[in-house]
Amino acid sequence: MVQMSRWKVILLALSLVFGLLFSYANALTQAQRDSLPGWLPKPTLNLGLDLQGGSYLLLQVDVAAMRDKRVSNLSEDARQTLSEARIAIVGIVRDGNGVVVTLNNPAQMDPAVTAMRTLLGGGITGSDRTVTRQGDNAIRYAFTDAAMSAMGPTAVDQSIEVVRRRIDSLGTREPSITRQGSERIVVQAPGESDPTQLERVIGQTAQLTFQMVDVENSVQEALAGAVPPDAELLMGEDGTAYLVKRRVIVSGENLVSASVTTDQSNRPAIGFRFDGQGARRFGDTTAANIGKPFAIILDGQVISAPRINSAITGGSGIIEGSFTIASASELVNLLNGGSLPAPLTVEERRSVTASLGADAVMAGQLATMIAFIGVLVFMFLSYGVLFGGISVTALLLNGLLIIAAMSITGATLTLPGIAGLILTLAMAVDANVLIYERMRDEANAGRSPIAAMDAGFNRAMVTIFDANLTTILAALIMFWFGAGPVRGFAWTLSIGVVTSVFTAVLVSQVLLVTWLRLRKPKKLPIAS
């Protein structure tokens, strides 16, 4: 017999309270939400790019350039290590995944190999690099094939996190940053009205390095083409040429924090602070090079080249340059967000205006309303005012719970999400149709209203769960393997399937049993 336990009534009441409490804020303006007490929950649906308007960027991660730079860094590591061991070399040449170092004196092969293996922690191979002999007077220092292969996925993952932190610093709400393919990133920033600023902030590599200026060689000779192998020629912001040592003293990886400050002339500057390792390296280098200039370099351009007057041991300082408050703030955000492991190039850019987004919202609302009216008319014509009205009541609670669940989880509603919502509304009454048809068959067979209702709920439940289980599995597969709009559709559909089964069964059962107890009918109205 159909039972109406007290817990079912309580659960239905709690579901209604939950739906109202976590969806009401969507009906209010931002000013009205701000005026509400702080203890009230105020989650709202996040509108996607196609509904709210904003910017779309397709970025290509230049993995090849990153790999080339990583291999180039091997030559500097080898040169510095052998120099400190007082082992002379003839030259260093690129060789596939690594470099080959040719020694000046073959008799120094053993101490040279020992010195090189310190870069690996003392072993023959490291986790990602190897040191091997090449004949009598050459050493190959290279990345393993596995390490080279892993650089691509790692660079994309790191780039996604850096891009996310940079966009968050702009105050953009709920940006969508996803991988596309193996080396591409899709960025959707709803509400971001300036795609140029977004592109500028995202695209800058923001690789900060501190390197010594080469005072032993001539800049003029370097400009003529005679650049020493351990140095590089860089340009300053004012067009001045600088010859700097390739060896990086401290990099942005050692940066703990950056902030906007002022210099002695009260002009905007950037304050910085290193971690413990960076502070020690910076202090040792400045102590050993008093009176010499060092270059502060950002993305291959010299910002300033101050002279070292004394050892800087505190691990902090300021960067002076031709900054404005705005440019200093933007650079601080970039530095705090971290440097990109590889350059990014914009493959595609699109913008969606707010007016187009508003048109899409209106179209979505109209489609949802038409779908709801269509379901309402069908249920009333098929099952009458009582049973049809109960189905529509369950449908309204279902919609309320979907909006509440999406609001509280921070889900982003897109046009495909609206399609999933409309599909959910159409499918939500499937459970009611199965239950009602079973009741109708039992009533037509001469069973009492109580027995017919009991059979309708009990015998239709297996079919209901089987049908919705396959739907939710399909939605989960789309969510797992899909991206962007596909995931939005799958997420909305998944929530809708769960809430539709819950409301269709619980609401129908509670209301029909209540009607049955109050009216005590001799025959079900849906019986033919």
C-alpha positions as CSV (number, residue, x, y, z in Angstrom):
1,M,0.0,0.0,0.0
2,V,1.1,3.6,-0.7
3,Q,2.7,5.0,2.4
4,M,3.3,8.7,3.2
5,S,6.0,8.7,5.9
6,R,6.6,11.8,7.8
7,W,10.1,12.0,6.6
8,K,8.9,12.3,3.0
9,V,6.8,15.4,3.9
10,I,9.7,16.9,5.8
11,L,12.1,16.2,2.9
12,L,9.7,17.8,0.5
13,A,9.4,20.9,2.7
14,L,13.2,21.1,3.0
15,S,13.6,20.8,-0.7
16,L,11.2,23.7,-1.2
17,V,13.1,25.8,1.3
18,F,16.4,24.9,-0.3
19,G,15.2,25.8,-3.7
20,L,13.8,29.2,-2.7
21,L,16.8,30.1,-0.4
22,F,19.5,29.4,-3.1
23,S,17.7,30.7,-6.2
24,Y,15.8,33.8,-5.1
25,A,18.9,36.0,-5.6
26,N,18.7,35.4,-9.4
27,A,15.4,37.5,-9.4
28,L,17.1,40.5,-7.8
29,T,19.3,43.2,-9.2
30,Q,22.9,43.6,-8.0
31,A,21.9,46.6,-5.9
32,Q,19.2,44.7,-4.2
33,R,21.5,41.8,-3.5
34,D,24.1,44.1,-2.0
35,S,21.5,45.6,0.4
36,L,20.6,42.2,1.8
37,P,21.9,41.1,5.2
38,G,25.3,39.4,5.1
39,W,24.1,36.1,6.7
40,L,21.7,35.5,3.8
41,P,23.0,33.3,1.0
42,K,23.2,35.2,-2.3
43,P,24.5,32.8,-4.9
44,T,23.5,33.5,-8.5
45,L,23.9,31.8,-11.9
46,N,27.0,32.8,-13.8
47,L,26.2,33.6,-17.4
48,G,28.6,32.3,-20.0
49,L,30.2,34.3,-22.8
50,D,27.4,33.7,-25.2
51,L,24.8,35.1,-22.8
52,Q,26.7,37.8,-21.0
53,G,29.0,39.0,-23.7
54,G,32.8,39.2,-23.3
55,S,36.0,38.1,-24.9
56,Y,37.2,34.8,-26.5
57,L,40.9,34.0,-27.1
58,L,42.5,30.8,-28.6
59,L,46.1,30.7,-27.5
60,Q,48.9,28.6,-28.9
61,V,51.6,27.6,-26.4
62,D,55.0,27.8,-28.1
63,V,56.4,24.5,-26.7
64,A,59.2,24.4,-29.3
65,A,60.6,27.8,-28.1
66,M,60.4,26.6,-24.5
67,R,62.3,23.4,-25.3
68,D,64.9,25.3,-27.2
69,K,65.4,27.7,-24.3
70,R,65.7,24.8,-21.8
71,V,68.3,23.2,-24.0
72,S,70.2,26.5,-24.3
73,N,70.2,26.8,-20.5
74,L,72.1,23.5,-20.4
75,S,75.0,25.1,-22.1
76,E,75.1,27.9,-19.5
77,D,74.9,25.4,-16.7
78,A,77.8,23.4,-18.2
79,R,79.9,26.5,-18.9
80,Q,79.5,27.8,-15.3
81,T,80.1,24.4,-13.7
82,L,83.3,23.7,-15.6
83,S,84.5,27.3,-15.1
84,E,84.1,27.0,-11.3
85,A,86.0,23.7,-11.5
86,R,88.8,25.5,-13.4
87,I,88.5,23.3,-16.5
88,A,89.1,25.0,-19.8
89,I,86.8,24.2,-22.8
90,V,87.1,24.7,-26.5
91,G,83.4,25.2,-27.1
92,I,79.8,24.0,-26.6
93,V,77.6,23.0,-29.5
94,R,73.9,22.0,-29.6
95,D,73.2,18.3,-30.2
96,G,69.6,17.2,-30.3
97,N,68.1,17.2,-26.8
98,G,71.3,18.6,-25.3
99,V,74.8,20.0,-25.8
100,V,78.3,18.6,-26.3
101,V,81.1,20.2,-24.4
102,T,84.6,19.9,-25.9
103,L,87.5,20.1,-23.4
104,N,90.7,21.9,-24.0
105,N,92.7,19.2,-22.3
106,P,91.6,15.6,-22.6
107,A,93.5,14.7,-19.4
108,Q,90.8,16.6,-17.5
109,M,88.1,14.3,-18.7
110,D,87.6,12.6,-15.3
111,P,87.4,15.7,-13.2
112,A,85.1,17.3,-15.8
113,V,82.7,14.4,-15.8
114,T,82.7,14.5,-12.0
115,A,81.9,18.2,-12.0
116,M,79.2,17.8,-14.6
117,R,77.5,15.1,-12.6
118,T,77.1,17.4,-9.7
119,L,74.3,19.0,-11.9
120,L,72.5,15.6,-11.6
121,G,73.0,15.2,-7.9
122,G,76.2,13.2,-8.3
123,G,74.8,10.3,-10.4
124,I,75.3,9.3,-14.0
125,T,71.7,10.3,-14.8
126,G,69.3,12.6,-13.2
127,S,65.5,12.4,-13.2
128,D,65.4,14.2,-16.5
129,R,69.0,14.7,-17.7
130,T,72.1,12.6,-18.5
131,V,75.9,13.2,-18.6
132,T,77.8,10.9,-20.9
133,R,81.4,10.8,-22.4
134,Q,81.8,11.4,-26.1
135,G,85.2,10.2,-27.2
136,D,88.4,11.3,-25.3
137,N,87.7,15.0,-24.9
138,A,83.9,15.7,-25.1
139,I,81.0,15.4,-22.7
140,R,77.3,15.3,-23.7
141,Y,74.9,16.9,-21.3
142,A,71.3,16.3,-22.4
143,F,67.6,15.9,-21.5
144,T,66.2,12.4,-21.7
145,D,63.6,11.7,-24.4
146,A,60.9,11.3,-21.7
147,A,61.8,14.7,-20.2
148,M,61.5,16.4,-23.6
149,S,58.1,14.7,-24.3
150,A,56.8,15.8,-20.8
151,M,57.8,19.4,-21.4
152,G,54.8,20.0,-23.6
153,P,51.9,18.9,-21.4
154,T,53.6,20.4,-18.3
155,A,54.0,23.8,-20.1
156,V,50.4,23.8,-21.1
157,D,49.2,23.0,-17.5
158,Q,51.5,25.6,-16.0
159,S,50.3,28.2,-18.6
160,I,46.7,27.5,-17.8
161,E,47.3,28.2,-14.1
162,V,49.3,31.4,-14.8
163,V,46.6,32.7,-17.2
164,R,44.0,32.0,-14.6
165,R,45.8,34.0,-11.9
166,R,46.4,36.9,-14.3
167,I,42.7,37.0,-15.4
168,D,41.6,36.8,-11.7
169,S,43.7,39.9,-11.0
170,L,41.5,41.8,-13.5
171,G,38.4,41.0,-11.4
172,T,36.8,38.9,-14.2
173,R,34.2,36.7,-12.8
174,E,34.2,32.9,-13.5
175,P,36.5,32.9,-16.6
176,S,36.6,29.6,-18.5
177,I,40.2,28.5,-19.2
178,T,40.4,25.0,-20.8
179,R,42.9,23.0,-22.9
180,Q,42.2,22.4,-26.5
181,G,44.2,19.7,-28.1
182,S,47.8,19.2,-26.9
183,E,49.2,22.7,-27.1
184,R,46.3,25.2,-27.2
185,I,44.3,27.0,-24.5
186,V,40.8,28.5,-24.9
187,V,40.1,31.5,-22.7
188,Q,36.5,32.8,-22.3
189,A,36.1,35.9,-20.1
190,P,32.4,36.8,-19.7
191,G,31.9,40.5,-19.0
192,E,35.4,41.5,-20.0
193,S,34.8,44.5,-22.3
194,D,38.4,45.1,-23.3
195,P,39.8,42.2,-25.2
196,T,43.0,44.2,-25.9
197,Q,43.8,44.5,-22.2
198,L,43.0,40.8,-21.8
199,E,45.3,39.8,-24.6
200,R,48.1,42.1,-23.3
201,V,47.9,40.8,-19.8
202,I,47.7,37.1,-20.9
203,G,50.3,37.3,-23.6
204,Q,53.2,38.9,-21.7
205,T,55.7,36.2,-20.6
206,A,56.8,38.2,-17.5
207,Q,60.1,36.4,-17.1
208,L,62.1,38.5,-14.7
209,T,65.9,37.9,-14.4
210,F,68.8,39.6,-12.7
211,Q,72.1,39.2,-14.6
212,M,75.5,40.9,-14.4
213,V,76.5,43.4,-17.0
214,D,79.6,42.3,-19.0
215,V,82.1,45.1,-18.3
216,E,85.1,43.2,-19.7
217,N,84.0,43.4,-23.3
218,S,82.9,46.2,-25.5
219,V,79.3,46.9,-26.4
220,Q,80.4,48.4,-29.7
221,E,82.2,45.2,-30.7
222,A,79.1,43.2,-29.7
223,L,77.0,45.5,-31.9
224,A,79.4,44.8,-34.7
225,G,78.8,41.0,-34.3
226,A,81.5,40.0,-31.8
227,V,79.3,38.8,-29.0
228,P,81.2,36.7,-26.4
229,P,79.8,33.1,-26.0
230,D,79.0,33.7,-22.3
231,A,77.2,37.0,-23.0
232,E,74.2,38.3,-24.9
233,L,73.2,41.7,-26.3
234,L,70.0,43.2,-25.1
235,M,68.3,46.5,-25.5
236,G,66.9,48.8,-22.8
237,E,63.6,50.7,-22.7
238,D,65.3,53.8,-23.9
239,G,67.1,52.1,-26.8
240,T,70.4,51.7,-25.1
241,A,72.4,48.5,-25.8
242,Y,73.6,46.4,-23.0
243,L,76.0,43.5,-23.0
244,V,75.0,41.2,-20.2
245,K,76.2,37.8,-18.9
246,R,74.1,34.9,-19.9
247,R,74.2,33.4,-16.4
248,V,71.0,34.3,-14.4
249,I,71.7,35.3,-10.8
250,V,68.1,35.3,-9.6
251,S,64.9,34.8,-11.6
252,G,61.2,35.3,-11.1
253,E,61.0,31.8,-9.8
254,N,62.6,33.1,-6.6
255,L,60.2,36.0,-6.3
256,V,57.9,35.8,-3.3
257,S,56.0,39.0,-3.8
258,A,56.0,42.3,-5.8
259,S,54.2,45.6,-5.0
260,V,53.9,49.1,-6.2
261,T,56.1,51.6,-4.4
262,T,58.0,54.8,-5.0
263,D,61.7,55.5,-5.5
264,Q,63.7,58.3,-3.9
265,S,62.3,60.8,-6.3
266,N,58.8,59.7,-5.4
267,R,58.2,58.2,-8.9
268,P,56.4,54.9,-9.3
269,A,58.6,51.8,-8.8
270,I,58.2,48.1,-8.1
271,G,59.2,46.6,-4.8
272,F,60.3,43.0,-4.7
273,R,61.2,40.3,-2.2
274,F,63.0,37.0,-2.8
275,D,62.7,33.7,-1.1
276,G,65.5,32.3,1.1
277,Q,67.5,30.8,-1.8
278,G,67.1,33.9,-4.0
279,A,68.1,36.2,-1.2
280,R,71.3,34.2,-0.5
281,R,72.3,34.0,-4.2
282,F,71.5,37.7,-4.7
283,G,73.5,38.7,-1.5
284,D,76.5,36.6,-2.5
285,T,76.6,37.9,-6.0
286,T,76.3,41.6,-5.0
287,A,78.9,41.1,-2.3
288,A,81.4,39.8,-4.8
289,N,80.7,42.5,-7.4
290,I,80.6,45.8,-5.6
291,G,81.1,48.6,-8.0
292,K,79.9,46.7,-11.0
293,P,76.5,47.1,-12.7
294,F,73.8,44.4,-12.9
295,A,70.9,44.3,-15.3
296,I,67.2,43.9,-14.3
297,I,65.6,42.2,-17.3
298,L,62.0,41.6,-18.1
299,D,61.1,39.5,-21.2
300,G,64.5,40.1,-22.8
301,Q,64.4,43.9,-22.3
302,V,66.7,45.7,-19.8
303,I,64.5,47.8,-17.4
304,S,67.4,49.2,-15.5
305,A,71.1,48.5,-14.8
306,P,72.1,50.0,-11.4
307,R,75.5,49.9,-10.0
308,I,76.1,47.7,-6.9
309,N,77.3,50.1,-4.1
310,S,77.1,47.5,-1.3
311,A,76.1,43.9,-0.7
312,I,72.3,43.5,-0.8
313,T,71.6,40.8,1.8
314,G,68.1,41.5,2.8
315,G,66.5,39.8,-0.1
316,S,64.4,42.8,-1.1
317,G,64.7,46.0,-3.1
318,I,63.0,48.1,-5.7
319,I,63.1,48.2,-9.5
320,E,63.2,51.7,-11.0
321,G,62.1,52.6,-14.5
322,S,59.9,54.8,-16.6
323,F,56.7,53.4,-14.9
324,T,53.3,55.0,-14.4
325,I,51.0,53.9,-11.7
326,A,49.0,51.9,-14.2
327,S,51.9,50.2,-15.8
328,A,53.5,49.4,-12.5
329,S,50.3,47.9,-11.2
330,E,49.9,45.8,-14.3
331,L,53.5,44.5,-14.0
332,V,53.0,43.7,-10.3
333,N,50.0,41.6,-11.2
334,L,52.0,39.8,-13.8
335,L,54.9,39.2,-11.5
336,N,52.7,38.0,-8.7
337,G,50.8,35.7,-11.1
338,G,54.0,34.0,-12.2
339,S,55.9,33.9,-15.4
340,L,54.7,31.9,-18.4
341,P,56.8,28.8,-19.0
342,A,56.5,29.3,-22.8
343,P,55.4,32.1,-25.0
344,L,51.8,32.4,-26.0
345,T,50.5,33.5,-29.4
346,V,46.9,34.4,-30.1
347,E,45.5,32.2,-32.9
348,E,42.0,33.5,-32.7
349,R,40.1,36.3,-31.0
350,R,36.4,37.0,-30.8
351,S,34.2,39.3,-28.8
352,V,30.5,39.0,-28.0
353,T,28.8,42.3,-27.3
354,A,26.4,42.6,-24.3
355,S,23.5,43.3,-26.7
356,L,24.0,40.0,-28.4
357,G,24.3,38.3,-25.0
358,A,21.0,39.9,-24.0
359,D,19.3,38.8,-27.2
360,A,20.5,35.2,-26.4
361,V,19.1,35.4,-22.9
362,M,15.7,36.6,-24.2
363,A,15.7,33.8,-26.8
364,G,16.5,31.3,-24.1
365,Q,13.8,32.5,-21.8
366,L,11.3,32.4,-24.7
367,A,12.3,28.8,-25.6
368,T,12.1,27.7,-21.9
369,M,8.6,29.3,-21.6
370,I,7.3,27.7,-24.8
371,A,8.7,24.3,-23.6
372,F,7.0,24.7,-20.2
373,I,3.7,25.7,-21.7
374,G,3.9,22.7,-24.1
375,V,4.5,20.3,-21.3
376,L,1.7,21.9,-19.2
377,V,-0.9,21.6,-22.0
378,F,0.1,18.0,-22.7
379,M,-0.2,16.9,-19.1
380,F,-3.6,18.7,-18.6
381,L,-5.0,17.2,-21.7
382,S,-3.7,13.7,-21.0
383,Y,-4.3,13.4,-17.3
384,G,-6.8,16.1,-16.3
385,V,-6.5,19.0,-13.9
386,L,-5.6,17.0,-10.8
387,F,-3.0,14.7,-12.0
388,G,-1.7,17.1,-14.6
389,G,-1.6,19.9,-12.0
390,I,0.5,17.7,-9.7
391,S,3.0,17.0,-12.5
392,V,3.3,20.7,-13.3
393,T,3.8,21.4,-9.5
394,A,6.6,18.9,-9.5
395,L,8.0,20.5,-12.7
396,L,8.1,23.9,-11.0
397,L,9.9,22.6,-8.0
398,N,12.3,20.8,-10.3
399,G,13.2,24.0,-12.1
400,L,13.7,25.7,-8.8
401,L,16.1,23.0,-7.6
402,I,18.0,23.1,-10.8
403,I,18.6,26.9,-10.5
404,A,19.5,26.5,-6.8
405,A,21.9,23.7,-7.5
406,M,23.6,25.6,-10.4
407,S,23.8,28.8,-8.3
408,I,25.3,27.1,-5.2
409,T,27.9,25.1,-7.3
410,G,29.0,28.2,-9.2
411,A,28.1,26.6,-12.6
412,T,28.1,28.7,-15.7
413,L,24.9,28.9,-17.7
414,T,25.5,28.9,-21.5
415,L,23.2,28.6,-24.5
416,P,23.8,24.8,-24.7
417,G,23.1,24.8,-20.9
418,I,19.7,26.4,-21.7
419,A,19.2,23.6,-24.2
420,G,19.9,21.1,-21.5
421,L,17.5,22.8,-19.2
422,I,14.7,22.7,-21.8
423,L,15.5,19.0,-22.5
424,T,15.3,18.4,-18.8
425,L,11.9,20.0,-18.6
426,A,10.6,17.9,-21.4
427,M,12.1,14.7,-19.8
428,A,11.0,15.6,-16.3
429,V,7.4,14.5,-16.8
430,D,8.6,11.1,-18.2
431,A,8.5,9.6,-14.7
432,N,5.0,11.0,-14.1
433,V,3.8,9.5,-17.4
434,L,5.2,6.1,-16.5
435,I,3.5,6.2,-13.1
436,Y,0.2,7.5,-14.3
437,E,0.0,5.0,-17.2
438,R,0.7,2.2,-14.8
439,M,-2.1,3.5,-12.5
440,R,-4.5,3.8,-15.4
441,D,-3.8,0.2,-16.5
442,E,-4.4,-1.1,-12.9
443,A,-7.5,1.0,-12.5
444,N,-8.9,-0.2,-15.8
445,A,-8.3,-3.7,-14.7
446,G,-10.7,-3.2,-11.8
447,R,-8.3,-2.6,-8.9
448,S,-9.2,0.0,-6.2
449,P,-7.7,3.5,-6.3
450,I,-5.3,2.6,-3.4
451,A,-4.1,-0.6,-5.1
452,A,-3.8,1.1,-8.5
453,M,-1.8,4.0,-7.0
454,D,0.5,1.5,-5.1
455,A,1.2,-0.4,-8.3
456,G,1.8,2.7,-10.2
457,F,4.6,3.9,-7.9
458,N,6.1,0.5,-7.1
459,R,6.2,-1.1,-10.5
460,A,7.2,2.0,-12.5
461,M,10.2,2.8,-10.4
462,V,12.5,0.2,-12.0
463,T,11.8,1.6,-15.4
464,I,12.2,5.2,-14.2
465,F,15.6,4.5,-12.7
466,D,16.8,2.5,-15.7
467,A,15.9,5.2,-18.2
468,N,17.4,8.0,-16.2
469,L,20.5,6.1,-15.3
470,T,21.5,5.7,-18.9
471,T,20.8,9.5,-19.5
472,I,23.0,10.5,-16.6
473,L,25.8,8.2,-17.7
474,A,25.7,9.8,-21.1
475,A,25.8,13.2,-19.5
476,L,28.8,12.3,-17.3
477,I,30.7,11.0,-20.4
478,M,30.0,14.3,-22.2
479,F,31.2,16.2,-19.2
480,W,34.3,14.2,-18.8
481,F,35.5,14.2,-22.4
482,G,33.8,17.4,-23.6
483,A,34.9,21.0,-23.3
484,G,33.3,24.4,-23.1
485,P,29.6,24.3,-24.3
486,V,29.5,20.5,-24.3
487,R,30.4,20.4,-20.6
488,G,27.8,23.2,-19.9
489,F,25.1,21.1,-21.5
490,A,26.2,18.0,-19.7
491,W,26.3,19.6,-16.3
492,T,22.8,21.1,-16.7
493,L,21.4,17.8,-17.9
494,S,23.0,15.9,-15.0
495,I,21.6,18.2,-12.4
496,G,18.2,18.1,-14.1
497,V,18.0,14.3,-14.3
498,V,18.7,13.9,-10.6
499,T,16.2,16.7,-9.5
500,S,13.5,15.5,-12.0
501,V,13.4,12.0,-10.7
502,F,13.4,13.3,-7.1
503,T,10.6,15.8,-7.6
504,A,8.5,13.6,-10.0
505,V,8.3,10.7,-7.5
506,L,8.3,12.6,-4.2
507,V,5.9,15.4,-5.1
508,S,3.5,13.2,-6.9
509,Q,3.4,10.7,-4.1
510,V,3.0,13.2,-1.3
511,L,0.2,15.2,-3.1
512,L,-1.6,12.1,-4.4
513,V,-1.7,10.3,-1.1
514,T,-2.9,13.5,0.6
515,W,-5.7,13.8,-2.0
516,L,-6.5,10.1,-1.6
517,R,-6.9,10.5,2.2
518,L,-9.0,13.6,2.0
519,R,-11.3,12.7,-0.8
520,K,-11.4,8.8,-0.5
521,P,-12.5,8.4,-4.3
522,K,-14.1,5.3,-5.6
523,K,-12.3,5.6,-8.9
524,L,-9.2,7.3,-10.2
525,P,-9.9,10.3,-12.5
526,I,-7.4,9.1,-15.0
527,A,-9.2,5.7,-15.5
528,S,-10.8,5.5,-18.9
